[in-house]
Amino acid sequence: MHSKEEAIKRISQLRQTLSESNRLYYVENAPVLSDFEFDTLMKELSDLEKQYPDLVTPDSPTRKVGSDLSVQKPGGKEFAQYPHRYPMLSLGNTYDIAEVEAFVDRAAKSLGHSFTFSCELKFDGTAICLTYRNGLLYRALTRGDGTIGDDVTENVRHIGNIPQKLSGAGIPDEFEIRGEIYMPYAAFDRLNEERERDEDPPFANPRNAASGSLKLIDPEEVGHRGLECTLYHVLGENLPFVTHGQALDAAESWGLPISDKRRICRDISEIEEYINYWDTERKFLPFATDGIVIKVNELPYQRELGYTAKFPRWAVAYKFKAEQALTRLLSIDYQVGRTGAVTPVANLEPVQLSGTVVKRASLHNSDQMAMLDIHIGDYVYVEKGGEIIPKITGVELSKRGNDVSLPHFPEVCPDCGTPLVRDEGEAKFFCPNTDGCPTQIKGKLLHFIGRKAMNVIAGDATIDQLYSLNLVKDPADLYSLTKDDLLRLEGWKERSAQRFLESLEASKKAPFDHVLFALGIRYVGESTARELAASFKDIDSIAAATREELLQVEDIGEVIADSITEYFKDERHLEMISRLKAAGLRFEAEQEAGPVSGILKGKTVVISGNFSISREEMKQLIKSHGGKNSGSLSGRTSFLLAGEKPGPEKMKKAGASGIPVISEGQFMEMLSAGEGSASAEAQGQAADDGGKQLTLF
């Protein structure tokens, strides 16, 4: 028991920790707490609030669901946001079977009728709500904050098992169906291998990978991520179903992806049998599950039981403990990445874990090895807590024999023999021989031809062959290859050589930011390359930029700025870029079209609501007429451009601040006037009518 003074302090700590964890989990897709740790802290907070109910506040994490709503940033990708017709609540969860028994007892006492339960796998993905109208996919919203969600319809259209059009009998004119978008293990492993090859941070688990993929800017890229969907809750007006199971059977008959692992249970013994079965069998599934959802099956009884502020009273989730396995550490490899980082990788006796046979696990760096006091021959615990990437979490010292040996992190590069270095503040050792280390050279070549860079049709085997025959040592060499060179490669024929050369030729059309990313400058990822290309417009300006000028670019800090300046100090890099220029690659950003008119010159514009065109198109329209977009209302805002269902808070703030509000029709009339006459008088009148600035949010 806490005194009230202690409770006030602890409640404050817990709310801060849980709120930040929610943000990292839902928005950043970078969790710092395991599900078990988070749920334990949440239960502690809930217990304290029950002990001291006068300390409960409406914004407590116990009273609201976590939010995945995108933060609206000026000039960035924004998703339109729409209200949910029915709130999307969380589920109460437990790790204790006794609490499942208590849930069953409470439902029985409340209802006083005989009823059944629908038991289903709890897919570990990101929540989605699909709306179908007249059998066609109309809208897809994320959970958001439970009340409003992000519109990800275009991205969802690129997920293969979500039908665009339904078929079959009895399809309602309009209905919602909710479920999870998830990433199977095979797609997850493939994505992380690609990210590790590019030395981007890997996703922590399939759930985060799915959530991050669903919010990508490019819908086509979403299609490459291998996402899948399972649906489990049908909602609508006057639906003809008596039970939850009937609704799912109907949805399945219409072509919607419904899990075939569900089961109707009559009592707690059958529920426990189902839980125990899947606690073992889930290890062999090709996707991540983190528990079982138990729902009252009869829909009238669901309505009778109702909801709390955060959870339905007719459902509960039983969460599995993090899966762990004990296996033997056979050896440690030290792998060199394309930027020279040396990573220790443990080779293990194969062990089944979360749907895959695990043979290898990352040890991250030498500090991690020392912290674990790990020895070759030790029995180690490998975990996919929350289905994360395999990692070694500890050593079973009771099984340590006399035949173990202490590993020694190499002092020289395992590939080229160059002494390793470790920069101040860095966790990893690096091989500094960036342009002479074979592994780094091949890694840079692979990065250069990658799909997100130059998108050349080739892979590891081709690069190995080209390098071993001394045909290619840097990316510029690729563009000097001839058909005769390629026919020297083992297994290559006329057709394969021709396709490769055609792919190289097509790569010359890649935009400047892709070329910049392809160069493989340390710490310059896709987004940083886009920012640099937009800010400096051409490679010569970037090469000539001072450290201070680079630091003015959004998202570029001191480490990245130093890396860029060091890269362009190297004459070998400048010579290679010169050869790539001569080969015809694009080292300048495309010139943007001039403004259609100057009717919005000097004005910054805010939009809210839904329009006849997309938000991106509306932004471009504002820009093409000389205006600027901003993310929030301020003293500089000229006017609020309000479409259908504008945000009430924005409307309220505009009214209180005296900021003019105009409709889409009025806005289009203004632009038409600008196209017809860009006179100073017309612009002045627009300023009088429109205020100071146009802002997007």
N, C-alpha and C positions, 0 to 999 in steps of 0.2 A: 504493500500500500504506500502511495506517495502522499505527503502532505500537500495541501493545496498550492503552497508556494513552489514546491518541487514539481508538481503537476503542471503548473503554468509554464515553467521553464522547459520541461521535457516536451510538452505539447508543441511549443514553439519550435523546438529543434526538429521534432518529427515532421511537422507540417512543412518546414523548409526543405528537409531532406526528401520527403515524398513528392513534393511539388517539383523540385528540380529533377528527380528521377523520372517523373512522368514526362517532363519536357524532353529529356534526353531519349527516353524510350519511344514516345509517340512522334516527336517532331524531328529530332536529330538522328533517330535510328542508331543510337550509340549508347546502349544501356550500360550503367555502371553497377547496378545491383542485379543479382539473379532474381527470378520470380519468387523463390522461397524467401530470400532476404527482404524483398519488397513486401510480400504478404505478411511476414512476421512483424515488420515495423508498422504496417497498416493495422494489424490486429492490436498491437500495443496502443496505438493512438485511439482506436475504437474503444478499447477497454477503459482508457483514461477518461474519454469523453462520457462514457456511461457512468463512471465514478463521480465525475463533476459535470453534470449536464449544463450548468450555467456557463461553462467554458466553450460550449459548442458554437461554431460560427458557420454561416451559410457557405463560405468559401473553403471550408475544411476539405482535404482530400477524401475524407470519409463520406462527404455529402455530394460529391460530383465526380463524373467519370473523367479519365484522362483525355486530353484533346490532341488530335492529330491535324488540326486546322493549319494550313500553310500561313506562315507569316508573310504579309503583303509587303513587298519591297519595291520602292520606286525603280522603274526601268527593268525589273526582273520578271521572271515567269510568274504569272499569277493564275490561280484556279478560281473560277467563279464559285460562289458559295450560295447554297440554297438551304432553306429550312427542311428538316425531316417532317414528313406528314405525321409520323408516329415517332416519339422519342426513341433513340438507340441507347439503351441502358447497358450497364455492365452486368455480369453475373456474380452473385456471391460465390466465394470459393473456399475450399477447405482441403487440408492434407490428411484429415482424420476421418476414418470411416464412421466413427461414432457420431460425427456431425451430420453425415449423410443419413444415418439412422434417425437422428433428431429431426431432420428435414422431412423425412417420410412420416414420422409420427405427427408432426405439426400439421402437415397437409391432411392426414387422415382425421385428426380431431376437428380441424376447421371445416372440412367438407361434410363429414358424417355419411358419405356415400362410398360405395366401392368404385375404384378407378384403377387405371393402369399408368405406367411410366414409359416414356420414350427415352431410351439410353443411346447416346451417340458419342462418337469420338470427338474430342475437342481438338480441332485442327489448329496448329500454331501458325497463324497467318495474320493478316490485317483485315479488319472488318469492312464489308462492302454492302451497300444497299442498292439493288437494281429495281428500276421501275419499267414495266412493260405496258404499252398502250396498243390496243388492237393487235396484239401478238408481236409487236416490234419493240426492240430495246429502245427506250426513250431516254433514260438518264441513269447514271451511276454515281452515287455519292459515297464518300468515306464516312466513317463514324463522326469525324469532327469532334465537337464537344458534346455530342449526344443530341443536340438541338439543331445545329447547323453543320453541314458537311461540305467538303470540297468536291466540285464537279469534275470527275475523272472519266467521263463518258468516252472521250476519244481514245484514251489509253486502254480502257476496258475492251473496246472494240478490237483490240489487237491481242487479246487473250484467247487462245484457240478453242477452249472448251466452253466458252460463254456464247450461246447462240444469239445471233442478231434477230432471228425470226423464229417464232415458235410454231409448232404444228401439233395437230391432234384435236381432240374434242373437249369442249367445256372450258376453253380458255376465257377467263374474265376479260371484259373490255379494258380494265386497268387493275393492276395489282402490284404490290411490292414483294420482293423476295430477298432475304438477307443471308449472308454467309461469310466465308473467308476466302480471300485470295492468298495463295501460298506458293512457295517455291519448292518443288521436289528436291531431294538430296542431290540427284545427278546434275540438275541445272545449277544448284547452289555451288557444288564443287567446281563445276565448269566456270562459273562466274568468278569465284574466288581465285582459281588458278590464273585466269586472265588478269585479275586485279593484282595478284602477287607478281605476275610477270611484268606488269607495268609499274610495280612497286607502289601501288596505291594501297591504302589500308584495307584489308579484307573485311567483309561484313561479319559481324559477330555470330549471326545465326540466320537460318532461313527466314524467320519472321521479319527481321530487320531488312534482309535483302528484298523480300517481297514488298514491304512497305516503301522502301526507298525506290524500288523499281516502278511502283505504281505512280509515283510522283515525278517521274522523269519528264523532261521538257519535250522530248521527241517520242511520239507514239510508236514510230517504227522501231525505236530502240526497245520499247516495252515488249514488242513482239519477239525480240531476240532473247529476252531474259528467261523464257521457258516457264512463265507463270501459269498456274492452273487455279481453278475455283471449285469450291464445294458450297452448296446452298442448303440452308436448314430451317428457314422460318418464313412462312407465307403470310402476308398481311393484305387486307383490302376490305372494302365495304360489301356486306351481304354475300360473303363467300359461302359456298354450299357444303362446307366440311364440318363434320362433327368432331373429328379428332385431328391432332397434329400429324399423326401418321398418314391419314387419308390425304391431307393437303400435300405432303411430300410425295406420296405415290402419284398424285395427279401432276405435280410439277415435273416429276421424272418422266411421265408419259408425254409431256409437252416438249421434251428434249433438253430440260435443264439438268445440270450436273448435281445429282443428289447422292450422298454416300450410301454404299451398299453394306456398310458395317453396322447400321443401326439395328436396334432390337427393341421389341415391346416386352417390358417386364411387369410382373404382377405384384411383386412384393420385394422386400429388402434382400431376401436371400438370392433372388434372381439378379437383382442389381449388383450385389457383391460378387456373384459368379461372373457377371459381365466385366466388372472392374478388374477382377483377378486375372481373367483370361487376357485382357488387353494390356495389362501391366507387363505381361511377358511377351505377347505376340507383337506389340508395337515396335519391338526391336527389329522386326523383319519387314516393317512397312517402308515403302520408298519415300515417305514424307514424314515431317515432324508432327508429333502429337504430344500434348502436355497434360492430358487428362481425359475425363469422361464428363459429359453433360447429362444430367438427369432432369427430365421435364415431366410434369403432369401432362398426360397425353390428351385428355378430353378438353376441348377448347372452352366449353361453358364453365368448366371448373377452373381453368386458367383465369378467366374473367372474374370468377367469384373470389379467387385468392388475391388477385390484384398485384399491386406494386408498392415498394417503398420508394423513397426519393431517388434511389440509385439502382435498386435491383428488383427484378420480378420475384414475387413470393412463390411462384410455381416452378422455379428451376433453381438448380445449384450445380456448381462445377466441382468435381473431385479432381485435385491436381496430383499428378505423379511426382514422386521425388526425383531429383536430378539423377540421371542414369550414370553409373560409374562402373568401371571394370578394373580388375587387377591383372597386370600382365608384366612380362619381363622385358627390360631394356637390353637389347642386343648390342647396339652400337650407336654412335652419333656421327652423322655426316655434317660437314660444314659447307653450306652452299653459298656461292657468290652470285649476287643479283646484278642486273644491268648497270646499276649505279655504284656497284662495288661493295654494297652492304653484305656482310658475312653473317648468315643465320644458321644456328645449330638446329638440326632436325633429328629427332630420336627415331631409330628403327626398333620396332617392337615385335614381339611374338604376336601374330595375328589374333585379334579379339573382336567379337561381335558387339557393336555399340550403336544404338539409335539407327538401325536400318542399314548399316554398312559394316564391312569388315575393316577395322582400323589396323593399319600396319605402321603408320608414321604419325608423329605428333610434333608440333613446334615447341622448341624450348626458348624461343624468342631471342635471347642474348646471353652473354657470359654472366651477367648479374643474376639472371633467373636461375641459371645452373648452380651458382654459388649459394643462392638463397635456399634452394631445394636440397643442397648437399647431395647431389645426385651422383651415383657411381654406375659404371658399366657393369651389368649383371644384376642390378637392383630390380626388385619387384616394385612397380610404380602404379599409382592410380591414374587412370585416364578418364576424363569426364567430357560429356557433352551436356553440361548443365544448361537446361533450356534449349537443348539441341545445338550447342555452339560448336565451333571448330574444335576437333580433338586437341586437348591440352593436358599436359601432365600436371596434376594438382598436388601430388605428394609422393613420398617414398614410404613403403612398408618396411620400417627398420627391423621388425621382428623376423623378417625373412632374408635379411642381409647375410650372405655367407662370406666365407673367407676368400672366395674366388673373384670378388668384385675388384674393380680398379677405378681410380679417380681419373676422370677425363681431363684433358688439357686443351684449353682453347688455343687454336693455332696463333703463332706470332707472325707468320707470313701467309700470304694468299695461297690457299690450297691449289689454285690453278696456275698462277704465274710465278709464285715465290717471292713477290714483292712484300717487304715488311708492312704489316697492317698499321693503320692509324686510328685514333679515336678522338674526335673533336670534342672540345669542352661542351658539356651539356648533352652529348649524344650517348644513347644507350648501346649503340652498335659500333663494332669495328668495321673499317672500310679498307678496301684495297685502293690505293691512290693511283694505280697504273691504269687510268680510265681508257686510254687509247691503245694500250698494248696487251691488256689481259684478255686472252681468248674468250673466256666466258662472258666478260662484259661486252666485248665486241659483238659476239653473236646475240647477246641479249638486246643490245641497242638495235641491231639489224631486225630482230624479231619485232621489237617495239615499233620501229619505223614502218614496217609493212602491215602492222596490225589494223584491224577493221576500223578502229576509232581514229587511226592516224591516216596512212596513205591507202589503206584497204587494197593491198596487192594480194593476188591469189597465190599464197605460198605458206609454208609452215616450218616447223623446227627442222625436219629432214632436209628440206631444200636449202635452208641457211647453212646447215652442217656441211652439206655437199659443196656448196659454193665457197665456203670458207676453207674447207680442207683442200680444195683444188687451187686455192690462192686466187680465185676469180673475184672475190668481193672482200674488202677489208673495212669499208665504210659505206654509208647509204648512197653516196654519189656513184660508187662503182656499179651499183645496180643498173644505172641508166646507160652504162657503156657495154652491157652484155649483148652478145649477138646470138643468133640461133645456133651457130656452130658451137659457141661456148656451152649453151644449155644442153645440146645433144651429147656433150661429154659426160653429163650426169647420169648415174646409173638408173636405168628404168625409164629414161625420158625418150619420147618419140616426137615426131614433127608436130603433132597436134598439141601436146602438152607444152612444148616450147613456144608455139605460137600463142597459146592462151596466156602464158606467163608474160610474154612481150606485150600483148594487147592490154593486159592488166596494168603493166607498168605505164603504158601510154595513157591509159585512162586516169591513172593516179595523178597525172600532171594537172588535172582539173580540180584537184582537192583545194578547198579554200585555205587562205593564209593561216588561219588559226589551227587547222588540222596539220599543216606543214610544220608550224611552230611546235606543236605538241609532239610531232613525230621526231623532232630533233633529239628528244630525250634529255633535255636540260634538267638537271636534278631539281626536284621539288616543283617543276612546272607541269601540272596536270592539265586536264582538258579545260576546266573552268578558268584556271590562271592563264592559259594560252589565249582563251577568248578575250579575257580582260586586257591582256597585253596588246593583242591585235587591234582591239577597238580603241585603245588609248593612243598607240603609237603609229598605227596604220601601215608600217612597213618594217622590214627586218633591219635596215640600216639605222633607222631611228631608235630601235630597241638596242642595237649594238652600241650606239653612241650615247645612250641615256646614262646619266649619272645615278649613283646609288639613291640620292635624294629624290630624283625624278621618278625612279622606279617605286619608291616608297609612297608616292602620291596615288598610285593605282590601287583600287579597292582590292582587298584580300592579299596584298603583297606586303609581307613583313620583312624584317631585317635578314632573316635566314635565306628567304627566296631571292631577295634583292642581291645579296652577296653571291649567291649561286649563279645568277644571271650574269653579273659583271665578270665573275671569274671565267665563265664559259666563253664570253666574247673577247677575253684577253688572249685566248689560246689561238695562235696563228693557224694551227691545224684545223680548228673549227671554222675559221673564216675562209680558209682555202676550200674546205668541203662545201660550205654554203655557196661560194662562188661557182663551183662546179654544178651544184644543184640548180642554181639560177640559169646557168648555161644550158642545162638539160631541159629547161622549160617549166620548172615548178613555180608556183605562185608565192611570191614573197611580199606581196602588197595586198592590203584589204581592198575589196571591191568598192568603187566609188558609189556613194549613196546618191539616189536621184535627188535633184534639187526640189525645193518646196513647190507645191502646186500653187500656193498663194501665201501672202504674208498676213492674212487676216488675224492669225493668232500670235504674231511675232511679239516677243517680250512677255508672253503670258504663260502661266503654268496651270495645267488643268487637272481637276479631281473628278473621277466618275464613280457612280454607285448604281447597283441594280443590273437588270438584264436588258440587252439591246437586240436590235434586229441583226447585228453582226457580232462576231466574237469580241472579247475584250482586247485580244492582241490586234485585231483589225481596227478597233476603235483607237487604240494607242497610236498605231501607225498613221491613222487618219489625222489625229491631232498633230503628230510630228510633221506630216507632209504639208500642213498649213502653217508651219512655223511655230507651233506651240510646244510646250513641255509638259511632261506628266510628273505628278508628285503622288506620294503615297498617303498623305493625310491632309486634312484641312488645317490651314494656318492663316496668319495675318496677311500672307502674300497671295492667298488663293483668289483667283479672278471670279470663278463661279463653279458651282457644283453641277455636273452634268448627270441628271437623274433619269435612269431608265425605269423599267417595271420593277416593282418591289425593291426600291432603294433601301439601304441600311437605315433603320430608324434613328440610330445614334448619330449618324452623319447628317441626316436631315435636321435633327434637333440642334446639333452644333452649328450647322449652317444658319439656321434661323436665329439662334442666339447671338451669332457673330455678325449678322447682317450680310452674309455672303449670298449673292444671288443664286437662285436655282433655276436651271433651264431644262427643258425636255429634249429628247432626241430630235423631235421634229423641228424645234426652234434652232437647235444646234446645226442641223443639216441646212436650214434656210440661211443661217449665218455663213456657212462654208460656201454655199452656192453664190452668195453675194460676193464673197472673197474671190472666187474663181472668175466671176464676171468683171469685177472691178476691184483692184487692190489699192485704190486711192487712199490717201492719208485720211480723208474725211470718213470713208467707210470703216477704216480701221478704228478711227477715233470713236465712231458711233458704237462699234462692237465693244470697245473698251468700256463705254458708258453703260451699255446693256449688260456686259458680262462681268464687270468687276475686274479684279487684278490677275487671277491665275486659275488655271485648270488643273485639277489634281485627280489622279487615279488611285483607287483602292479596291 
